[in-house]
Amino acid sequence: MKKLLFPLFAFLLIACSSDDNGGSIENPNPNPPTATLEEVQVQNFMWGAMNLWYFWQADVDDLADDRFSNNQEYTEFLAATENPRDFYYQICNRHSVIFGEENSIDRFSFLGDDYRELVNNLSGVSKSNGLEFGVQLFSDDDNLLFGYVQYIVPNSDASTKDIKRGDIFTRVDGQQLTLGNYRNLLFGSNNSYTLGMADINGTEIDDNDKEVTLTKIENQVEDPILVAKTLDVNGTKVAYLMYNRFLRSFDEQLNNAFGQFVADGATELVLDMRYNPGGSVNTSRLLASMIYGANTDDLYIRQRYNNKIQPQLSEEFLEDYFASGIGDNNSGAAINTLNLSKIYVIATHGSASASELVMNSLAPYIDIIHIGETTRGKNEFSITLVDDPGNAFAYSRNREDEINPENSWALQPLVGRNENADGFFDYTAGLAPTIFLEEDLANLGELGDENEPLLARAIQEITGAASKQSFSVQMPAKTLTSSRIETPLRDNMYLDKPIRLNK
């Protein structure tokens, strides 16, 4: 039996949304012009890749194996939707719109017109000014928006400017932020923009005269470890890790941080993933091992694909176990582990995919005290698909010369789910907190400081001693979207290991 070997890059990403991608999807022209496959090669690639990999392929009539009676009918179907982006969303198992106005099975499949950009983002490289922020509606207006700074990426343009966590802005280049313009102003093709700042006065936000100009830098790399420190709380050593993305290229630094926690004698851990949208599945496995232990006989996750793909994958590939080393097949440096039976996780609606995977996959083994809000609910993953049929459409860095040079589109369809050792995977509504506590725009605090409200609440739970501070929230952060969500990679979860399909 022949086997096809190629690297699998899988992502769990944000919604397959018509609003995200230039308007509504029109029905195909009932009288399409005559076309050849060469003229619709992008749609041909999309249909073939989705027919093979899409998790809900069996439920989508237009992706059925017997959908077309002959080649001409198939070609005319492809030609009926001229725009490739619209065609892709037509064959997704949803046509939902943004902000939850319509429920859908598939909330997160998406695509891009340049696979190279996706690959760069996978390694944490992007064009960025280093400002990470949330965008929120004014409570008394259903159109006007403001932004608030969540944190500043070190060694970025923003880190050199007079702007910090907790700052508020309402205007960009002199224009008030609205639902209609914020994407173009904040996430458009402009390399720089000027923010108009504002003050919080009681429960009101008032514009001021301060302006801050920020410039996006090519190939900006973010270290996902924003804060790693050990706190001494009345004699109890509490490790605190503010971790903002799962990036394989920083696995060694992550392991070193836990080595320092061990050296410090930490017996408790607060894992802060409030802004973490996800990333590498393997890095999530390593992080979980650093928390729970190098228990290589214990199952971390099991993957589920559609009925076409599942039978072609070995049990060895479908199951991942806790790790003893940070390299492939546990071959690298030994895992530094705290061997904990309980952890305290700060997670919010900004926590997604690989962040949720760590929580769900540790749940069968240790107690998790979740402080914050219900998480995003991204339990499926997707793979990067490109026009390389010889590799079953899966992207491989070693096969870029085999990708159709006339078609640079990349698809990110949902292709499977991860389940934990108990078989649980159904958290599409998110993981609910043990202790509900929202961030307070009037008191965001300093990340890693014992008085920062969410960390202070975790410390109270650890020590059992009542905190002197109030946890009442004056201006709750109700984030509509964020700078993390609006990146090309968005919410993601990718598998970075070889895959073998029986063929």
C-alpha positions in Angstrom: 0.0 0.0 0.0 1.4 3.4 -1.0 1.7 6.1 1.6 1.9 9.8 1.0 4.2 11.7 3.4 3.9 15.5 3.8 4.0 18.0 6.7 0.6 19.0 8.0 0.0 22.6 9.0 -3.4 22.9 10.7 -5.1 26.0 11.9 -8.2 26.8 13.9 -9.3 30.2 12.8 -12.0 32.8 12.8 -15.3 32.8 11.0 -16.1 32.0 7.4 -18.0 35.2 7.3 -19.4 37.1 4.3 -19.0 40.4 6.1 -15.3 39.6 6.7 -14.7 39.2 3.0 -16.4 41.8 0.9 -20.1 41.3 1.1 -22.8 38.8 0.7 -22.6 35.6 -1.4 -24.8 35.7 -4.5 -26.5 32.6 -6.0 -24.7 31.1 -9.0 -25.8 32.4 -12.4 -28.4 29.8 -13.7 -27.1 30.3 -17.2 -23.3 30.4 -16.8 -21.0 30.9 -19.8 -19.2 28.0 -21.3 -15.8 27.6 -19.7 -12.9 25.2 -19.5 -11.2 23.9 -16.4 -8.1 25.9 -17.2 -10.2 29.1 -17.0 -11.6 28.2 -13.6 -8.5 26.5 -12.1 -8.8 28.3 -8.8 -12.4 27.1 -8.2 -11.4 23.6 -9.5 -8.6 23.5 -6.8 -11.0 24.7 -4.1 -13.7 22.2 -4.9 -11.2 19.3 -5.1 -9.5 20.2 -1.8 -12.8 20.7 0.0 -14.3 17.5 -1.4 -11.4 15.6 0.1 -10.7 17.4 3.4 -13.7 19.4 4.6 -15.0 18.1 7.9 -18.6 18.4 6.9 -18.1 17.3 3.3 -20.9 14.7 3.6 -23.4 17.3 4.7 -22.8 19.8 1.9 -24.7 19.0 -1.3 -22.4 21.0 -3.6 -19.5 18.9 -2.3 -21.1 15.5 -2.8 -19.1 12.9 -4.8 -22.2 12.4 -7.1 -23.1 16.1 -7.4 -22.3 16.3 -11.1 -23.3 13.9 -13.9 -20.6 15.0 -16.3 -17.5 17.2 -16.7 -19.4 19.9 -18.4 -21.9 20.3 -15.6 -19.0 20.4 -13.1 -17.2 23.1 -15.1 -20.3 25.2 -15.5 -20.9 25.0 -11.8 -17.3 26.3 -11.1 -17.7 29.1 -13.7 -21.0 30.3 -12.3 -19.3 32.0 -9.3 -16.5 34.1 -10.8 -15.0 35.4 -7.6 -12.9 32.7 -5.9 -13.6 34.1 -2.4 -17.4 34.0 -3.0 -17.1 30.5 -4.4 -15.3 29.2 -1.3 -17.8 30.6 1.1 -20.6 29.2 -1.1 -19.3 25.6 -0.5 -18.6 26.1 3.2 -21.3 24.7 5.5 -22.4 28.1 6.4 -23.2 31.6 5.1 -23.3 33.3 8.5 -22.5 36.9 9.2 -20.3 38.5 11.8 -21.1 39.2 15.4 -23.2 36.1 15.9 -26.3 37.3 13.9 -26.7 33.8 12.6 -25.8 30.5 14.1 -23.8 28.1 12.0 -21.9 24.8 12.3 -18.8 26.1 10.6 -17.8 29.4 12.2 -14.2 29.6 11.5 -13.1 28.4 8.0 -11.5 31.1 5.9 -9.0 31.6 3.0 -6.3 33.9 1.8 -5.0 34.9 -1.7 -1.3 34.3 -0.8 -0.2 31.2 1.0 3.2 32.7 1.7 1.6 35.3 4.1 -0.1 32.5 6.0 3.1 30.6 6.4 5.0 33.6 7.7 2.3 34.3 10.3 2.5 30.7 11.4 5.9 31.3 12.7 4.9 34.5 14.5 6.2 36.8 11.8 3.9 39.6 10.6 3.7 43.3 9.7 2.8 45.0 12.9 3.3 48.1 15.0 3.2 46.1 18.2 0.0 47.6 19.6 -2.4 44.9 20.9 -5.9 46.2 21.6 -9.5 45.5 21.9 -12.3 47.3 20.1 -15.6 48.0 21.9 -19.0 49.6 21.3 -20.0 52.6 23.4 -22.7 51.3 25.7 -25.2 54.0 24.6 -24.5 53.7 20.8 -24.8 50.8 18.4 -22.4 52.3 15.9 -19.6 54.3 17.6 -16.5 52.4 18.8 -13.5 53.0 20.9 -10.3 51.0 21.4 -8.4 50.1 24.6 -4.8 49.0 24.8 -4.3 45.5 26.2 -0.5 45.3 26.0 2.5 46.5 24.0 4.8 44.0 22.2 8.4 44.6 23.4 10.9 45.8 20.8 8.1 47.1 18.5 7.3 50.6 17.2 4.6 51.0 19.8 7.1 50.2 22.6 9.0 53.4 21.7 5.9 55.6 21.8 3.9 57.2 24.7 1.2 54.6 24.9 0.6 51.9 27.4 -1.9 49.2 28.7 -5.2 50.8 29.7 -5.0 53.8 27.3 -8.2 54.6 25.4 -8.5 55.9 21.8 -11.6 56.9 19.9 -10.2 58.3 16.6 -7.9 57.2 13.8 -6.4 59.9 11.5 -9.0 62.3 12.8 -12.0 60.0 12.1 -14.3 58.7 14.8 -14.2 54.9 14.9 -17.5 53.3 13.7 -18.7 49.8 12.7 -18.4 50.9 9.1 -14.8 52.2 9.1 -12.8 50.6 11.9 -11.5 47.7 9.7 -10.2 50.0 7.0 -8.7 52.5 9.5 -7.0 50.1 11.9 -6.5 47.0 9.8 -6.2 48.3 6.2 -3.2 48.6 3.9 -2.0 51.8 5.6 1.5 51.4 7.1 1.0 54.1 9.7 -1.9 55.8 11.5 -2.4 58.4 14.2 -4.6 57.5 17.2 -6.7 60.2 18.9 -6.6 59.4 22.6 -9.3 59.8 25.3 -9.7 59.7 29.1 -12.0 57.7 31.3 -13.9 60.1 33.7 -16.1 58.1 36.0 -18.1 55.9 33.6 -17.6 58.3 30.6 -15.0 58.4 27.9 -14.0 61.9 26.8 -11.7 62.8 23.9 -8.5 64.6 24.7 -5.9 66.4 22.5 -3.2 63.7 22.7 -2.3 61.9 19.5 0.0 58.9 19.0 1.4 57.9 15.6 2.3 54.3 15.0 4.1 52.6 12.1 3.9 48.9 11.1 7.2 47.1 10.8 7.8 44.3 8.4 8.7 40.9 9.9 7.8 41.9 13.4 8.3 38.9 15.7 6.5 38.6 19.0 7.9 36.6 21.9 4.7 34.9 23.2 6.0 35.0 26.8 5.1 38.5 27.9 5.6 37.9 31.6 7.2 34.9 33.5 7.9 35.5 37.2 7.6 33.8 40.5 5.7 35.6 43.2 6.2 35.2 46.9 2.7 35.4 48.4 3.0 35.1 52.2 5.6 32.3 51.8 3.8 30.5 48.9 5.8 30.5 45.7 3.3 31.2 42.8 4.6 31.0 39.2 2.9 33.4 36.9 3.0 33.0 33.1 1.5 35.5 30.7 1.4 33.5 27.5 0.0 35.2 24.3 0.4 32.7 21.5 1.5 29.1 20.9 4.6 29.4 18.7 6.9 26.4 18.1 9.9 28.7 17.5 9.7 29.7 21.2 9.4 26.2 22.7 12.9 26.4 24.2 12.2 29.7 25.9 9.0 28.3 27.3 10.8 25.3 28.7 13.4 27.6 30.2 10.7 29.7 31.9 9.4 26.5 33.6 13.0 25.6 34.5 13.2 28.9 36.4 9.8 28.2 38.1 11.2 24.9 39.3 14.4 26.5 40.5 12.4 29.1 42.3 10.5 26.4 44.2 7.1 27.3 42.8 4.3 25.1 44.0 1.4 26.9 42.3 0.9 28.2 38.8 -1.3 31.0 37.4 -1.4 30.5 33.6 -2.7 33.8 32.0 -4.1 33.2 28.5 -6.7 36.0 28.5 -5.5 37.2 25.1 -4.1 34.0 23.6 -5.9 33.1 20.3 -4.0 29.8 19.9 -1.3 28.3 17.6 0.8 25.1 17.6 -0.9 22.0 18.9 2.5 20.5 19.7 3.5 23.5 21.7 0.2 23.2 23.6 1.1 19.6 24.4 4.6 20.7 25.6 3.0 23.4 27.8 0.6 20.9 29.3 3.5 18.5 30.0 5.4 21.3 31.8 2.3 21.7 34.0 1.2 18.1 34.6 4.4 16.1 34.0 6.3 14.0 31.5 3.7 11.3 31.6 4.2 9.8 28.1 1.7 7.0 28.7 -1.1 9.5 29.2 -3.2 10.6 26.2 -3.2 14.3 25.5 -5.5 14.5 22.5 -7.1 12.3 19.9 -8.0 13.8 16.4 -11.2 13.1 14.4 -11.4 13.8 10.7 -14.1 13.2 8.1 -15.0 9.7 6.9 -12.7 10.0 3.9 -9.6 11.0 5.8 -10.0 9.2 9.1 -9.5 5.6 7.7 -6.3 6.7 5.9 -4.5 7.8 9.2 -2.8 5.5 11.6 -3.7 5.3 15.3 -0.2 6.5 16.0 -0.8 9.7 14.1 -4.2 10.3 15.5 -3.2 10.1 19.1 -0.8 12.5 20.9 0.6 11.8 24.4 2.2 14.0 27.0 5.9 14.8 26.3 9.2 14.2 28.1 11.3 16.3 25.7 10.7 19.4 23.6 12.0 18.0 20.3 10.2 15.7 17.9 9.6 12.3 19.4 10.8 13.6 22.8 14.3 13.8 21.4 15.2 17.4 22.6 15.9 18.9 25.9 14.0 17.3 28.9 10.7 18.9 29.8 10.9 21.1 32.9 7.7 20.3 34.8 6.0 21.5 37.9 4.1 18.2 38.3 0.9 20.0 39.5 -2.4 18.5 40.4 -4.2 21.9 40.2 -3.7 25.1 38.2 -5.3 28.5 38.0 -6.0 29.7 34.5 -7.0 33.2 33.5 -9.0 33.0 30.3 -11.6 35.2 28.6 -13.5 35.4 25.3 -10.1 36.3 23.8 -8.8 32.8 24.7 -9.3 30.4 21.8 -8.3 27.1 20.1 -4.9 25.9 21.4 -5.6 27.8 24.7 -8.8 25.9 25.1 -7.1 22.7 24.0 -4.7 22.9 26.9 -7.5 23.4 29.4 -9.7 20.6 27.9 -6.8 18.2 27.6 -5.6 18.7 31.1 -9.1 18.4 32.6 -9.0 14.6 32.8 -5.9 14.7 34.9 -5.8 17.8 37.1 -8.1 20.4 38.6 -8.4 23.6 36.6 -9.7 26.8 38.3 -10.7 29.0 35.5 -10.9 32.7 36.3 -12.4 35.2 33.8 -15.0 34.6 31.2 -16.3 31.9 28.9 -13.7 31.2 26.2 -14.3 31.5 22.4 -15.3 27.9 21.7 -12.9 26.8 18.9 -12.6 23.0 19.1 -12.0 22.3 15.4 -8.8 22.6 13.5 -8.1 23.2 9.8 -5.2 22.5 7.4 -3.5 24.8 4.9 -4.6 23.7 1.5 -2.8 24.9 -1.7 -3.0 24.0 -5.4 -0.7 21.0 -5.1 -2.9 17.9 -6.0 0.2 15.7 -6.0 0.4 16.2 -2.2 -3.3 15.9 -1.6 -3.5 19.7 -1.6 -1.7 20.0 1.8 0.9 22.7 2.0 4.5 21.6 2.4 7.4 24.0 2.6 9.5 21.4 0.8 7.0 21.3 -2.1 6.5 25.0 -2.9 7.9 24.5 -6.4 5.1 22.0 -7.0 2.3 24.5 -6.2 0.5 25.8 -9.3 2.4 29.1 -10.0 -0.7 30.6 -11.4 -2.7 30.0 -8.2 -1.4 31.3 -4.9 -4.7 30.9 -3.0 -4.7 29.0 0.3 -7.7 27.6 2.0 -8.1 27.2 5.8 -11.2 24.9 6.1 -12.1 23.1 9.2 -11.1 19.5 8.8 -11.3 17.8 12.2 -11.8 18.0 16.0 -9.6 17.3 19.0 -11.0 15.3 21.9 -9.4 14.7 25.3 -8.7 11.4 27.0 -12.3 11.3 28.3 -13.6 11.7 24.7 -14.9 15.2 25.4 -14.8 17.8 22.6 -18.1 19.6 22.6 -17.2 23.1 23.8 -18.3 25.1 20.8 -20.1 27.4 23.3 -16.8 27.9 25.1 -15.4 26.8 28.4 -17.2 28.4 31.2 -15.3 29.9 34.1 -15.1 28.6 37.6 -15.0 32.2 38.9 -16.6 34.8 36.6 -14.7 38.1 36.5 -14.5 40.6 33.6 -11.6 43.0 32.9 -12.4 46.5 34.1 -11.5 49.3 31.7 -11.3 51.7 34.6 -8.8 49.4 36.4 -7.0 47.1 33.9 -3.9 47.0 36.2 -0.4 46.0 35.3 0.0 42.5 33.9 2.0 40.4 36.4 1.4 42.7 39.3 -0.3 41.0 42.3 -2.9 43.8 42.4 -4.0 43.3 38.8 -7.6 42.2 39.4 -7.7 38.8 37.7 -4.3 37.8 39.1 -5.3 39.1 42.5 -8.5 37.0 42.3 -6.4 33.9 41.5 -4.1 34.6 44.4 -7.0 34.9 46.7 -8.2 31.5 45.6 -4.7 30.0 46.1 -4.2 31.5 49.6 -7.8 31.3 50.8 -7.2 34.8 52.3 -9.7 37.5 51.5 -8.3 40.2 49.3 -8.3 43.8 50.5 -9.3 45.0 47.1 -12.8 45.0 45.6 -13.5 42.9 42.5 -16.5 45.0 41.4 -16.3 46.0 37.8 -17.1 49.6 36.9 -16.6 49.5 33.1 -16.5 45.9 31.8 -14.5 45.1 28.7 -17.0 43.8 26.2 -14.6 43.3 23.3 -16.3 43.3 19.8 -13.0 42.3 18.1 -9.3 42.7 18.8 -6.0 43.2 17.0 -5.3 39.5 17.5 -8.5 38.5 15.7 -8.0 40.8 12.7 -4.5 39.5 11.7 -4.2 37.3 8.6 -3.8 34.2 10.7 -6.5 35.2 13.2 -7.5 32.5 15.7 -5.6 29.3 14.8 -4.6 25.8 15.8 -2.1 24.0 13.6 -0.6 20.6 13.6 3.2 20.6 13.0 4.0 17.0 12.4 4.2 14.7 9.3 1.0 13.1 8.1 0.8 9.8 6.3 -2.3 9.1 4.1 -2.8 5.6 2.9 -3.4 5.9 -0.8 
